[in-house]
Amino acid sequence: MTALASLVPVDHFVIMTLYALLISLFFALLWRNGRRERAALFVKLFLALVVGALAVAWLMYPFPA
Amino acid sequence: MSDSDLLPPLPPLPPLPPPPAPVVAPQRAGNPFAAVLLAWLFPGLGHFFLGRRKTALLYAAIVTATFLLGLSFEGRLYSPEPGQPLTILATFAVYGAGLLNLGARLVSSNPNGTILSVTYEYGCAFLLTAGLMNLLLMLDAFDIAVGRKP
């Protein structure tokens, strides 16, 4: 099992992006039927997750850990 | 002088709305309980049973990849713990992954994960998400089977 993890670099951003990718794919398939609608929702969800996480990270930046 | 001479002429009536469409009973795609059970056993199997083979394969790939990544990140396959009520919810979520969860518990040498690992929290998040995704797939398979979802 650790062989699979070795394929993914231990990096917060990479793992978060991978998570966003899987979630976006799943919900685009579940909530839409047409190919175009699915692609549009996938892009929206993926961008919302990644850009949203970066925005929250940027807002939290001034606060000490 | 008659009444019709005093009253102004009435405006023309608007056209009648079309008659409502006849109510058609939703068409069943298959046995809903079999679809839900199969969906729980393995991600996408319920959809495969209902004839949605392409989507079923995609669901299987996504949920299985999420689960295996969770295991490989040394996440935890939750079990209820006394004094920790949230572990009941986490256990429910992880058990949603069906045979993936049961098989991993049998095969894995470390079902509790490695709390000191850098990727432990990620692993838990991936495992919980995979189980919750499969619970949604069970509901989706039920809706398709009873004809609620086209």
Backbone of each chain as ProteinMPNN parsed JSONL, in Angstrom:
{"seq_chain_A": "MTALASLVPVDHFVIMTLYALLISLFFALLWRNGRRERAALFVKLFLALVVGALAVAWLMYPFPA", "coords_chain_A": {"N_chain_A": [[0.813, -1.212, 0.0], [1.976, 1.189, 0.692], [3.408, 1.697, -1.518], [1.729, 2.921, -3.314], [1.333, 5.373, -2.066], [3.866, 6.35, -2.305], [3.942, 7.265, -4.849], [2.75, 9.687, -4.765], [3.805, 12.874, -3.996], [4.703, 13.977, -0.707], [3.175, 16.543, -0.014], [1.446, 19.366, 0.93], [-0.098, 20.905, -0.863], [-0.176, 19.362, -3.219], [-1.466, 17.004, -2.37], [-3.884, 18.059, -1.505], [-4.849, 19.046, -3.934], [-5.14, 16.693, -5.377], [-7.137, 15.486, -3.872], [-9.205, 17.338, -4.284], [-9.545, 16.957, -7.002], [-10.525, 14.288, -7.157], [-12.919, 14.524, -5.693], [-14.308, 16.446, -7.219], [-14.587, 15.144, -9.684], [-16.206, 13.01, -8.9], [-18.62, 14.258, -7.959], [-19.384, 15.669, -10.225], [-20.041, 13.602, -11.945], [-22.126, 12.478, -10.51], [-24.103, 14.459, -10.165], [-24.774, 15.595, -12.641], [-25.882, 14.968, -16.05], [-25.361, 15.173, -18.921], [-22.466, 15.258, -21.143], [-21.208, 17.746, -21.54], [-22.335, 19.29, -19.489], [-21.393, 17.931, -17.302], [-18.639, 18.33, -17.554], [-18.527, 21.095, -17.229], [-19.449, 21.419, -14.594], [-17.49, 19.986, -13.263], [-15.187, 21.57, -13.67], [-15.972, 23.919, -12.359], [-16.339, 23.019, -9.678], [-13.796, 22.014, -9.074], [-12.148, 24.27, -9.339], [-13.348, 25.896, -7.406], [-12.787, 24.471, -5.061], [-9.932, 24.35, -4.991], [-9.072, 27.042, -5.413], [-10.583, 28.24, -3.406], [-9.484, 27.013, -1.1], [-6.876, 28.03, -1.231], [-7.459, 30.725, -0.911], [-8.512, 30.792, 1.686], [-6.251, 29.931, 3.056], [-4.577, 32.084, 2.533], [-5.929, 34.116, 3.874], [-5.591, 33.233, 6.469], [-2.947, 33.518, 6.851], [-1.717, 35.785, 8.274], [-2.104, 35.065, 10.911], [-0.617, 33.606, 13.785], [0.791, 30.272, 14.039]], "CA_chain_A": [[0.0, 0.0, 0.0], [2.811, 2.386, 0.749], [3.91, 1.945, -2.878], [0.815, 3.889, -3.907], [1.611, 6.678, -1.466], [5.166, 6.838, -2.777], [3.73, 7.926, -6.133], [2.27, 11.044, -4.507], [4.726, 13.579, -3.11], [4.094, 14.434, 0.544], [3.14, 17.986, -0.136], [0.063, 19.758, 1.251], [-0.823, 21.393, -2.039], [-0.399, 18.256, -4.166], [-2.485, 16.088, -1.819], [-5.15, 18.794, -1.532], [-5.3, 19.111, -5.33], [-5.586, 15.336, -5.71], [-8.428, 15.321, -3.173], [-10.174, 18.178, -5.009], [-9.777, 16.316, -8.303], [-11.39, 13.121, -6.97], [-14.248, 14.996, -5.251], [-14.96, 17.135, -8.339], [-14.983, 14.115, -10.651], [-17.316, 12.231, -8.344], [-19.878, 15.01, -7.931], [-19.776, 15.998, -11.602], [-20.713, 12.404, -12.47], [-23.349, 12.184, -9.739], [-25.126, 15.51, -10.205], [-25.113, 16.018, -14.002], [-26.012, 13.84, -16.973], [-24.691, 15.362, -20.207], [-21.002, 15.363, -21.094], [-20.824, 19.16, -21.39], [-22.742, 19.726, -18.154], [-20.46, 17.309, -16.347], [-17.34, 19.012, -17.658], [-18.667, 22.44, -16.66], [-19.526, 21.315, -13.133], [-16.178, 19.54, -12.781], [-14.278, 22.729, -13.644], [-16.443, 24.824, -11.299], [-16.065, 22.438, -8.355], [-12.349, 21.902, -8.879], [-11.618, 25.612, -9.095], [-13.873, 26.375, -6.123], [-12.069, 23.804, -3.968], [-8.512, 24.716, -4.951], [-8.931, 28.495, -5.207], [-11.149, 28.509, -2.076], [-8.496, 26.619, -0.08], [-5.772, 28.999, -1.278], [-7.957, 31.989, -0.355], [-8.584, 30.636, 3.148], [-4.864, 29.89, 3.526], [-4.044, 33.453, 2.462], [-6.562, 34.883, 4.958], [-5.067, 32.785, 7.765], [-1.5, 33.706, 6.862], [-1.205, 36.677, 9.32], [-2.264, 34.523, 12.266], [0.459, 32.663, 14.137], [0.364, 28.866, 14.065]], "C_chain_A": [[0.844, 1.258, 0.0], [3.398, 2.71, -0.619], [3.037, 2.981, -3.572], [1.095, 5.296, -3.374], [2.927, 7.249, -1.966], [5.05, 7.519, -4.14], [3.321, 9.388, -5.944], [3.258, 11.748, -3.584], [4.012, 14.056, -1.839], [4.168, 15.953, 0.572], [1.68, 18.396, 0.05], [-0.717, 20.111, -0.013], [-1.14, 20.255, -3.008], [-1.51, 17.336, -3.658], [-3.858, 16.765, -1.839], [-5.711, 18.849, -2.956], [-5.818, 17.746, -5.8], [-6.964, 15.066, -5.103], [-9.526, 16.102, -3.907], [-10.534, 17.546, -6.352], [-10.759, 15.147, -8.166], [-12.808, 13.547, -6.598], [-14.995, 15.62, -6.432], [-15.438, 16.133, -9.384], [-16.227, 13.372, -10.171], [-18.634, 13.005, -8.427], [-20.32, 15.452, -9.323], [-20.508, 14.809, -12.234], [-22.071, 12.184, -11.81], [-24.461, 13.193, -10.018], [-25.531, 15.946, -11.599], [-25.169, 14.805, -14.928], [-25.252, 14.016, -18.291], [-23.186, 15.53, -20.052], [-20.553, 16.806, -20.846], [-21.15, 19.677, -19.991], [-21.791, 19.171, -17.092], [-19.118, 18.022, -16.361], [-17.412, 20.387, -17.007], [-18.695, 22.378, -15.139], [-18.183, 20.882, -12.551], [-15.229, 20.731, -12.644], [-14.665, 23.679, -12.498], [-16.062, 24.299, -9.909], [-14.567, 22.419, -8.068], [-11.745, 23.272, -8.557], [-12.083, 26.149, -7.737], [-13.087, 25.77, -4.966], [-10.625, 24.302, -3.864], [-8.348, 26.216, -4.653], [-9.475, 28.878, -3.827], [-10.149, 28.174, -0.971], [-7.327, 27.598, -0.052], [-6.204, 30.337, -0.658], [-8.028, 31.921, 1.169], [-7.17, 30.621, 3.739], [-4.276, 31.307, 3.56], [-4.63, 34.313, 3.585], [-5.98, 34.504, 6.324], [-3.585, 33.087, 7.925], [-1.018, 34.636, 7.985], [-1.263, 36.079, 10.72], [-1.14, 33.537, 12.578], [-0.086, 31.237, 14.239], [-0.055, 28.472, 15.48]], "O_chain_A": [[0.483, 2.265, -0.609], [3.832, 3.835, -0.867], [3.534, 3.819, -4.324], [1.096, 6.273, -4.123], [3.098, 8.465, -2.048], [5.945, 8.26, -4.545], [3.515, 10.22, -6.83], [3.522, 11.257, -2.487], [2.859, 14.485, -1.89], [5.102, 16.548, 1.111], [0.787, 17.843, -0.592], [-1.85, 19.668, -0.203], [-2.242, 20.189, -3.554], [-2.39, 16.937, -4.421], [-4.866, 16.132, -2.15], [-6.918, 18.712, -3.153], [-6.807, 17.662, -6.527], [-7.839, 14.489, -5.749], [-10.627, 15.596, -4.122], [-11.687, 17.596, -6.783], [-11.702, 15.024, -8.948], [-13.783, 13.003, -7.118], [-16.181, 15.353, -6.626], [-16.546, 16.248, -9.907], [-17.167, 13.139, -10.931], [-19.64, 12.479, -8.904], [-21.518, 15.595, -9.571], [-21.478, 14.992, -12.97], [-23.032, 11.763, -12.454], [-25.631, 12.82, -10.099], [-26.554, 16.616, -11.742], [-24.587, 13.759, -14.641], [-24.566, 13.093, -18.729], [-22.692, 15.894, -18.985], [-19.645, 17.06, -20.054], [-20.361, 20.399, -19.382], [-21.44, 19.849, -16.126], [-18.532, 18.285, -15.311], [-16.481, 20.803, -16.317], [-18.048, 23.181, -14.468], [-17.782, 21.346, -11.483], [-14.552, 20.882, -11.627], [-13.806, 24.174, -11.769], [-15.533, 25.036, -9.077], [-14.125, 22.759, -6.97], [-10.944, 23.415, -7.634], [-11.312, 26.776, -7.011], [-12.756, 26.464, -4.004], [-10.155, 24.634, -2.776], [-7.591, 26.606, -3.765], [-8.906, 29.736, -3.152], [-9.98, 28.941, -0.023], [-6.841, 27.958, 1.02], [-5.423, 30.996, 0.029], [-7.652, 32.868, 1.859], [-6.92, 31.219, 4.786], [-3.569, 31.674, 4.498], [-3.93, 35.135, 4.176], [-5.887, 35.341, 7.222], [-3.03, 32.929, 9.013], [-0.003, 34.332, 8.611], [-0.553, 36.531, 11.618], [-0.76, 32.731, 11.729], [-1.272, 31.029, 14.493], [-0.447, 27.329, 15.712]]}, "seq_chain_B": "MSDSDLLPPLPPLPPLPPPPAPVVAPQRAGNPFAAVLLAWLFPGLGHFFLGRRKTALLYAAIVTATFLLGLSFEGRLYSPEPGQPLTILATFAVYGAGLLNLGARLVSSNPNGTILSVTYEYGCAFLLTAGLMNLLLMLDAFDIAVGRKP", "coords_chain_B": {"N_chain_B": [[-84.271, 50.782, -23.951], [-81.819, 48.345, -23.73], [-79.972, 46.147, -21.35], [-77.592, 45.337, -22.503], [-76.832, 47.432, -24.07], [-75.896, 49.314, -22.263], [-73.7, 48.223, -20.875], [-70.107, 47.938, -21.234], [-68.368, 46.314, -23.947], [-67.194, 43.031, -23.314], [-63.74, 42.085, -22.74], [-61.841, 39.884, -24.913], [-61.581, 36.467, -23.939], [-58.636, 34.991, -22.402], [-56.588, 32.463, -24.02], [-57.202, 29.03, -23.226], [-55.204, 27.195, -20.838], [-52.906, 24.554, -21.803], [-53.969, 21.132, -21.527], [-53.138, 19.28, -18.555], [-50.238, 17.148, -18.52], [-50.578, 13.636, -18.895], [-50.415, 11.637, -15.938], [-47.694, 9.645, -15.485], [-46.63, 6.623, -14.26], [-43.51, 6.265, -12.546], [-40.853, 4.564, -14.206], [-39.514, 1.523, -13.227], [-36.117, 0.654, -12.832], [-34.919, -1.563, -11.925], [-34.579, -4.004, -9.261], [-34.806, -2.238, -6.319], [-33.721, -2.797, -3.792], [-31.857, -4.793, -4.17], [-30.132, -3.346, -5.796], [-29.198, -1.395, -4.012], [-27.914, -2.969, -2.095], [-25.901, -4.192, -3.635], [-24.56, -1.9, -4.407], [-23.508, -1.108, -1.989], [-21.786, -3.248, -1.454], [-19.67, -3.083, -3.363], [-18.152, -0.216, -4.766], [-20.025, 1.301, -7.326], [-21.138, -1.056, -8.24], [-23.885, -1.305, -7.921], [-24.868, 0.513, -9.814], [-23.901, -0.698, -12.09], [-25.423, -3.034, -12.092], [-27.858, -1.873, -12.646], [-27.597, -1.263, -15.263], [-26.028, 0.875, -16.021], [-23.265, 0.954, -17.13], [-20.877, 2.247, -17.947], [-20.745, 4.555, -16.328], [-20.703, 3.254, -13.9], [-18.192, 2.015, -13.895], [-16.544, 4.237, -13.812], [-17.28, 5.354, -11.329], [-16.453, 3.258, -9.666], [-13.694, 3.343, -10.098], [-13.028, 5.918, -9.109], [-13.883, 5.921, -6.379], [-12.558, 3.681, -5.354], [-9.884, 4.399, -5.807], [-9.724, 6.626, -4.112], [-10.109, 5.379, -1.628], [-7.94, 3.558, -1.514], [-5.796, 5.315, -1.63], [-6.183, 6.579, 0.803], [-5.634, 4.455, 2.562], [-2.961, 4.018, 1.905], [-1.854, 6.365, 2.722], [-1.671, 5.92, 5.35], [-3.953, 6.178, 6.916], [-6.746, 5.889, 9.222], [-8.842, 3.112, 9.892], [-11.719, 3.503, 11.193], [-13.121, 2.485, 14.37], [-15.743, 2.147, 16.8], [-15.11, 3.891, 19.849], [-15.026, 3.789, 23.387], [-16.181, 6.65, 25.16], [-15.585, 8.362, 23.125], [-17.595, 9.762, 21.229], [-17.712, 10.716, 18.588], [-16.361, 8.881, 17.083], [-18.195, 6.99, 16.445], [-19.717, 8.046, 14.362], [-17.667, 8.306, 12.477], [-16.986, 5.635, 12.13], [-19.329, 4.684, 10.971], [-19.195, 6.086, 8.549], [-16.828, 5.023, 7.382], [-17.502, 2.326, 7.171], [-19.275, 2.498, 5.139], [-17.938, 2.015, 2.822], [-18.109, -0.637, 2.222], [-17.129, -3.808, 1.014], [-14.527, -3.053, 0.504], [-13.676, -1.797, 2.822], [-14.055, -3.88, 4.708], [-12.352, -5.843, 3.668], [-9.914, -4.491, 3.792], [-9.577, -4.274, 6.532], [-9.18, -6.911, 7.187], [-6.873, -7.565, 5.766], [-4.969, -5.572, 6.256], [-2.108, -4.767, 8.188], [-2.119, -2.777, 9.926], [-4.671, -1.456, 10.893], [-5.449, 0.711, 12.427], [-4.04, 2.842, 11.545], [-1.237, 5.16, 11.322], [-0.547, 7.269, 13.665], [1.507, 9.038, 14.031], [2.47, 9.5, 11.561], [3.204, 11.717, 8.835], [1.259, 11.916, 6.931], [-1.057, 11.022, 8.086], [-3.504, 12.388, 8.825], [-4.438, 13.155, 6.328], [-4.816, 10.648, 5.226], [-6.905, 9.648, 6.849], [-8.936, 11.453, 6.101], [-9.242, 10.831, 3.384], [-10.093, 8.144, 3.556], [-12.514, 8.35, 5.005], [-13.938, 9.961, 3.238], [-14.139, 8.297, 0.984], [-15.834, 6.286, 1.96], [-18.151, 7.8, 2.511], [-18.748, 8.738, -0.047], [-19.5, 6.323, -1.234], [-21.797, 5.767, 0.225], [-23.464, 7.772, -0.763], [-23.618, 6.869, -3.378], [-25.114, 4.573, -2.991], [-27.61, 5.656, -2.319], [-28.135, 6.976, -4.702], [-28.282, 4.83, -6.501], [-30.582, 3.635, -5.534], [-32.498, 5.63, -6.096], [-32.384, 5.637, -8.907], [-33.214, 3.042, -9.404], [-35.894, 3.03, -8.526], [-36.975, 4.777, -10.274], [-36.859, 7.505, -9.854], [-34.775, 9.051, -10.655], [-33.62, 10.062, -13.802]], "CA_chain_B": [[-82.824, 50.539, -23.921], [-81.555, 47.069, -23.032], [-78.747, 46.132, -20.536], [-76.403, 45.149, -23.353], [-76.415, 48.732, -24.616], [-75.221, 50.083, -21.207], [-72.414, 47.606, -20.463], [-69.078, 47.914, -22.285], [-68.144, 44.935, -24.419], [-66.181, 42.293, -22.529], [-62.532, 41.742, -23.521], [-61.819, 38.446, -25.247], [-60.961, 35.617, -22.898], [-57.328, 34.422, -22.804], [-56.725, 31.041, -24.405], [-57.109, 28.078, -22.111], [-53.886, 26.509, -20.77], [-52.971, 23.181, -22.327], [-54.329, 20.165, -20.471], [-51.93, 18.716, -17.912], [-49.736, 15.887, -19.088], [-51.062, 12.493, -18.106], [-49.46, 11.166, -14.931], [-47.133, 8.332, -15.841], [-45.909, 6.031, -13.126], [-42.087, 6.134, -12.869], [-40.462, 3.215, -14.611], [-38.477, 0.928, -12.393], [-34.981, 0.173, -13.624], [-34.476, -2.839, -11.349], [-34.945, -4.169, -7.852], [-34.046, -1.215, -5.591], [-32.985, -3.312, -2.628], [-30.669, -5.473, -4.72], [-29.215, -2.299, -6.276], [-28.556, -0.762, -2.851], [-26.996, -3.937, -1.476], [-24.729, -4.325, -4.515], [-23.826, -0.626, -4.344], [-22.729, -1.101, -0.746], [-20.722, -4.254, -1.51], [-18.507, -2.53, -4.069], [-18.555, 1.041, -5.426], [-20.397, 1.22, -8.739], [-21.785, -2.336, -8.594], [-25.326, -1.047, -8.01], [-25.113, 1.155, -11.11], [-23.635, -1.738, -13.098], [-26.615, -3.887, -12.046], [-28.97, -1.137, -13.252], [-27.33, -1.081, -16.689], [-25.203, 2.07, -16.294], [-21.949, 0.307, -16.981], [-19.763, 3.197, -18.082], [-20.714, 5.36, -15.104], [-20.341, 2.354, -12.807], [-16.737, 1.821, -13.905], [-15.927, 5.492, -13.354], [-17.498, 5.432, -9.873], [-15.586, 2.262, -9.024], [-12.304, 3.829, -10.156], [-12.844, 7.095, -8.237], [-14.02, 5.587, -4.947], [-11.482, 2.761, -4.981], [-8.633, 5.173, -5.737], [-9.765, 7.433, -2.884], [-9.933, 4.489, -0.478], [-6.569, 3.018, -1.486], [-4.891, 6.41, -1.257], [-6.354, 6.744, 2.261], [-4.864, 3.394, 3.242], [-1.52, 4.183, 1.686], [-1.422, 7.515, 3.538], [-1.666, 5.42, 6.733], [-5.131, 6.651, 7.641], [-7.301, 4.956, 10.208], [-10.155, 2.497, 9.664], [-12.282, 3.776, 12.52], [-14.04, 1.619, 15.114], [-16.238, 2.934, 17.943], [-14.287, 3.854, 21.059], [-15.772, 4.332, 24.531], [-15.796, 8.015, 25.532], [-15.307, 9.149, 21.908], [-18.817, 9.542, 20.425], [-17.547, 11.015, 17.155], [-15.841, 7.702, 16.368], [-19.353, 6.223, 15.939], [-20.003, 8.616, 13.035], [-16.544, 7.976, 11.586], [-17.1, 4.21, 11.82], [-20.436, 4.587, 10.009], [-18.699, 6.577, 7.254], [-15.844, 4.088, 6.808], [-18.192, 1.081, 6.81], [-19.981, 2.756, 3.877], [-17.129, 1.533, 1.688], [-18.452, -2.038, 1.963], [-16.088, -4.851, 1.042], [-13.195, -2.429, 0.541], [-13.363, -1.593, 4.237], [-13.93, -5.172, 5.396], [-11.136, -6.477, 3.172], [-8.735, -3.78, 4.306], [-9.429, -4.621, 7.952], [-8.634, -8.272, 7.262], [-5.539, -7.658, 5.155], [-4.021, -4.581, 6.756], [-1.42, -5.059, 9.452], [-2.202, -1.591, 10.778], [-5.95, -0.807, 10.581], [-5.62, 1.966, 13.173], [-3.222, 3.895, 10.953], [-0.032, 5.569, 12.054], [-0.899, 8.636, 14.059], [2.698, 9.888, 13.95], [2.838, 9.719, 10.156], [2.888, 13.064, 8.323], [0.069, 11.865, 6.068], [-2.15, 10.353, 8.817], [-4.769, 13.138, 8.735], [-4.892, 13.038, 4.938], [-5.301, 9.279, 5.054], [-8.241, 9.552, 7.467], [-9.878, 12.218, 5.28], [-9.499, 10.06, 2.147], [-10.874, 6.942, 3.888], [-13.878, 8.775, 5.352], [-14.583, 10.459, 2.016], [-14.484, 7.142, 0.131], [-17.029, 5.649, 2.537], [-19.309, 8.686, 2.328], [-19.076, 8.701, -1.482], [-20.232, 5.088, -1.534], [-23.151, 5.901, 0.787], [-24.223, 8.567, -1.744], [-23.882, 5.999, -4.54], [-26.218, 3.673, -2.62], [-28.849, 6.436, -2.446], [-28.317, 7.238, -6.127], [-28.735, 3.574, -7.107], [-31.99, 3.457, -5.127], [-33.313, 6.581, -6.864], [-32.452, 5.168, -10.299], [-33.983, 1.797, -9.455], [-37.347, 3.274, -8.379], [-37.41, 5.667, -11.35], [-36.859, 8.914, -9.451], [-33.705, 9.75, -11.377], [-33.574, 9.532, -15.174]], "C_chain_B": [[-82.551, 49.253, -23.135], [-80.236, 47.168, -22.252], [-77.505, 46.055, -21.415], [-75.944, 46.46, -23.98], [-75.635, 49.537, -23.581], [-73.834, 49.525, -20.873], [-71.389, 47.663, -21.6], [-68.844, 46.475, -22.745], [-67.015, 44.274, -23.617], [-64.939, 42.012, -23.388], [-62.531, 40.243, -23.852], [-61.091, 37.651, -24.173], [-59.59, 35.112, -23.373], [-57.49, 32.949, -23.18], [-56.531, 30.122, -23.203], [-55.712, 27.443, -22.068], [-54.015, 25.091, -21.311], [-53.331, 22.211, -21.207], [-53.069, 19.569, -19.854], [-51.552, 17.373, -18.53], [-50.249, 14.723, -18.251], [-49.979, 11.999, -17.15], [-49.013, 9.76, -15.308], [-46.362, 7.811, -14.644], [-44.433, 5.896, -13.495], [-41.729, 4.688, -13.185], [-39.335, 2.7, -13.742], [-37.352, 0.392, -13.275], [-34.505, -1.179, -13.116], [-34.914, -2.92, -9.908], [-34.13, -3.182, -6.999], [-33.212, -1.768, -4.44], [-31.732, -4.078, -3.068], [-29.649, -4.436, -5.179], [-28.467, -1.663, -5.114], [-27.541, -1.707, -2.211], [-25.72, -4.082, -2.319], [-23.882, -3.057, -4.482], [-22.992, -0.549, -3.077], [-21.543, -2.06, -0.848], [-19.475, -3.706, -2.197], [-18.94, -1.278, -4.816], [-18.866, 0.83, -6.912], [-21.151, -0.045, -9.123], [-23.303, -2.171, -8.72], [-25.683, -0.423, -9.351], [-24.891, 0.159, -12.254], [-24.861, -2.649, -13.228], [-27.795, -3.212, -12.753], [-28.712, -0.78, -14.717], [-26.497, 0.143, -17.026], [-23.731, 1.681, -16.165], [-20.784, 1.284, -17.025], [-19.611, 4.035, -16.799], [-20.252, 4.507, -13.927], [-18.829, 2.181, -12.732], [-16.022, 3.077, -13.412], [-16.08, 5.652, -11.835], [-16.557, 4.471, -9.142], [-14.15, 2.774, -8.976], [-12.092, 4.975, -9.159], [-12.864, 6.694, -6.761], [-12.9, 4.646, -4.508], [-10.151, 3.499, -4.877], [-8.595, 6.007, -4.457], [-9.491, 6.564, -1.663], [-8.491, 3.995, -0.38], [-5.546, 4.107, -1.144], [-4.971, 6.653, 0.257], [-5.569, 5.709, 3.038], [-3.373, 3.637, 3.112], [-0.978, 5.411, 2.419], [-1.465, 7.188, 5.04], [-2.78, 6.026, 7.57], [-5.718, 5.541, 8.49], [-8.653, 4.418, 9.75], [-10.862, 2.525, 11.019], [-13.134, 2.63, 13.045], [-14.529, 2.44, 16.305], [-15.336, 2.764, 19.166], [-15.099, 4.41, 22.208], [-15.257, 5.728, 24.9], [-15.482, 8.903, 24.334], [-16.512, 9.013, 20.959], [-18.65, 9.83, 18.936], [-17.005, 9.828, 16.371], [-16.994, 6.833, 15.847], [-19.693, 6.721, 14.532], [-18.911, 8.237, 12.04], [-16.601, 6.508, 11.182], [-18.192, 3.987, 10.778], [-19.952, 4.997, 8.616], [-17.767, 5.554, 6.613], [-16.516, 2.777, 6.387], [-19.033, 1.252, 5.546], [-19.228, 2.226, 2.68], [-17.288, 0.04, 1.436], [-17.285, -2.994, 2.052], [-14.682, -4.264, 1.046], [-12.752, -2.272, 1.992], [-13.137, -2.927, 4.948], [-12.647, -5.881, 4.974], [-9.889, -5.824, 3.731], [-8.505, -4.107, 5.779], [-8.809, -6.009, 8.11], [-7.175, -8.303, 6.831], [-4.517, -6.772, 5.848], [-3.392, -5.009, 8.079], [-1.59, -3.896, 10.429], [-3.519, -0.839, 10.521], [-6.183, 0.496, 11.345], [-4.79, 3.113, 12.619], [-2.008, 4.21, 11.797], [-0.201, 7.032, 12.412], [0.302, 9.586, 13.956], [3.126, 10.174, 12.508], [2.407, 11.117, 9.707], [1.554, 13.055, 7.578], [-1.145, 11.251, 6.775], [-3.49, 11.069, 8.629], [-5.332, 13.075, 7.311], [-5.496, 11.658, 4.707], [-6.698, 9.114, 5.633], [-9.276, 10.258, 6.6], [-10.233, 11.446, 4.007], [-10.378, 8.834, 2.448], [-12.323, 7.305, 4.201], [-14.625, 9.225, 4.107], [-14.999, 9.305, 1.111], [-15.747, 6.458, 0.647], [-18.274, 6.494, 2.316], [-19.731, 8.75, 0.858], [-19.907, 7.46, -1.788], [-21.632, 5.11, -0.938], [-24.031, 6.717, -0.166], [-24.561, 7.73, -2.977], [-25.014, 5.014, -4.251], [-27.552, 4.405, -2.783], [-29.172, 6.691, -3.92], [-28.847, 5.986, -6.837], [-30.205, 3.326, -6.76], [-32.899, 4.36, -5.961], [-33.464, 6.136, -8.316], [-33.366, 3.944, -10.384], [-35.488, 2.053, -9.352], [-37.859, 4.263, -9.42], [-37.46, 7.126, -10.981], [-35.824, 9.721, -10.204], [-33.62, 9.177, -12.794], [-32.222, 8.901, -15.503]], "O_chain_B": [[-83.009, 49.103, -22.002], [-79.47, 48.113, -22.435], [-76.478, 46.652, -21.092], [-74.787, 46.582, -24.38], [-74.799, 50.36, -23.952], [-72.903, 50.289, -20.619], [-71.73, 47.469, -22.767], [-69.099, 45.531, -21.998], [-66.012, 44.911, -23.293], [-65.045, 41.741, -24.584], [-63.148, 39.443, -23.149], [-60.115, 38.114, -23.584], [-59.389, 34.84, -24.556], [-58.412, 32.276, -22.718], [-55.775, 30.432, -22.282], [-55.107, 27.184, -23.108], [-55.095, 24.501, -21.284], [-53.013, 22.468, -20.045], [-52.061, 19.376, -20.535], [-52.392, 16.596, -18.984], [-50.339, 14.827, -17.027], [-48.798, 11.947, -17.492], [-49.813, 8.832, -15.432], [-45.523, 8.519, -14.087], [-44.108, 5.471, -14.603], [-42.204, 3.742, -12.557], [-38.323, 3.374, -13.552], [-37.589, -0.229, -14.311], [-33.761, -1.871, -13.811], [-35.551, -2.001, -9.393], [-32.903, -3.274, -6.956], [-32.127, -1.263, -4.152], [-30.689, -4.014, -2.418], [-28.447, -4.613, -4.981], [-27.263, -1.416, -5.198], [-26.445, -1.292, -1.833], [-24.609, -4.093, -1.787], [-22.653, -3.116, -4.522], [-21.896, 0.011, -3.084], [-20.441, -1.747, -0.398], [-18.363, -3.842, -1.687], [-19.999, -1.278, -5.444], [-18.068, 0.253, -7.65], [-21.739, -0.114, -10.203], [-23.931, -2.836, -9.544], [-26.688, -0.788, -9.959], [-25.607, 0.177, -13.255], [-25.278, -2.99, -14.334], [-28.623, -3.878, -13.375], [-29.51, -0.079, -15.339], [-26.278, 0.429, -18.204], [-23.056, 2.046, -15.202], [-19.831, 1.174, -16.254], [-18.513, 4.197, -16.267], [-19.507, 4.972, -13.064], [-18.249, 2.196, -11.646], [-15.027, 2.997, -12.692], [-15.136, 6.036, -11.144], [-15.947, 4.827, -8.134], [-13.472, 2.66, -7.955], [-11.089, 4.997, -8.445], [-11.982, 7.074, -5.991], [-12.355, 4.796, -3.414], [-9.375, 3.249, -3.955], [-7.561, 6.088, -3.795], [-8.737, 6.954, -0.771], [-7.892, 4.009, 0.696], [-4.558, 3.85, -0.456], [-3.956, 6.901, 0.908], [-4.922, 6.022, 4.037], [-2.616, 3.486, 4.071], [0.217, 5.49, 2.704], [-1.313, 8.072, 5.883], [-2.603, 6.344, 8.746], [-5.245, 4.404, 8.476], [-9.504, 5.172, 9.278], [-10.625, 1.673, 11.876], [-13.776, 1.906, 12.284], [-13.82, 3.33, 16.776], [-14.869, 1.668, 19.476], [-15.8, 5.407, 22.035], [-14.048, 5.959, 24.946], [-15.146, 10.075, 24.506], [-16.462, 8.243, 20.0], [-19.362, 9.258, 18.111], [-17.158, 9.76, 15.151], [-16.808, 6.038, 14.926], [-19.927, 5.925, 13.623], [-19.2, 7.889, 10.896], [-16.305, 6.163, 10.038], [-18.022, 3.217, 9.833], [-20.263, 4.336, 7.625], [-17.902, 5.251, 5.428], [-16.147, 2.186, 5.372], [-19.457, 0.264, 4.946], [-19.821, 2.009, 1.624], [-16.661, -0.498, 0.523], [-16.543, -3.0, 3.034], [-13.746, -4.899, 1.533], [-11.612, -2.572, 2.345], [-12.168, -3.094, 5.688], [-11.94, -6.449, 5.806], [-8.928, -6.501, 4.098], [-7.36, -4.206, 6.221], [-8.026, -6.257, 9.026], [-6.346, -8.976, 7.444], [-3.357, -7.15, 6.013], [-4.063, -5.54, 8.963], [-1.253, -4.009, 11.607], [-3.504, 0.275, 9.997], [-7.028, 1.299, 10.95], [-4.823, 4.223, 13.149], [-1.781, 3.608, 12.846], [-0.024, 7.919, 11.577], [0.128, 10.796, 13.811], [4.024, 10.98, 12.263], [1.378, 11.632, 10.144], [0.816, 14.04, 7.585], [-2.159, 10.987, 6.13], [-4.495, 10.433, 8.311], [-6.541, 12.959, 7.114], [-6.545, 11.518, 4.079], [-7.573, 8.52, 5.003], [-10.369, 9.734, 6.383], [-11.395, 11.414, 3.602], [-11.295, 8.523, 1.687], [-13.25, 6.65, 3.724], [-15.803, 8.912, 3.935], [-16.087, 9.327, 0.534], [-16.625, 6.095, -0.135], [-19.332, 5.967, 1.973], [-20.922, 8.808, 0.551], [-20.899, 7.535, -2.512], [-22.56, 4.544, -1.517], [-25.204, 6.397, -0.356], [-25.643, 7.86, -3.55], [-25.781, 4.661, -5.147], [-28.509, 3.847, -3.319], [-30.33, 6.631, -4.332], [-29.749, 6.073, -7.671], [-30.977, 2.86, -7.599], [-33.932, 3.922, -6.468], [-34.548, 6.244, -8.89], [-34.178, 3.819, -11.301], [-36.276, 1.374, -10.011], [-39.053, 4.561, -9.45], [-38.045, 7.924, -11.713], [-35.972, 10.931, -10.374], [-33.555, 7.961, -12.973], [-32.023, 8.41, -16.614]]}, "name": "protein", "num_of_chains": 2, "seq": "MTALASLVPVDHFVIMTLYALLISLFFALLWRNGRRERAALFVKLFLALVVGALAVAWLMYPFPAMSDSDLLPPLPPLPPLPPPPAPVVAPQRAGNPFAAVLLAWLFPGLGHFFLGRRKTALLYAAIVTATFLLGLSFEGRLYSPEPGQPLTILATFAVYGAGLLNLGARLVSSNPNGTILSVTYEYGCAFLLTAGLMNLLLMLDAFDIAVGRKP"}
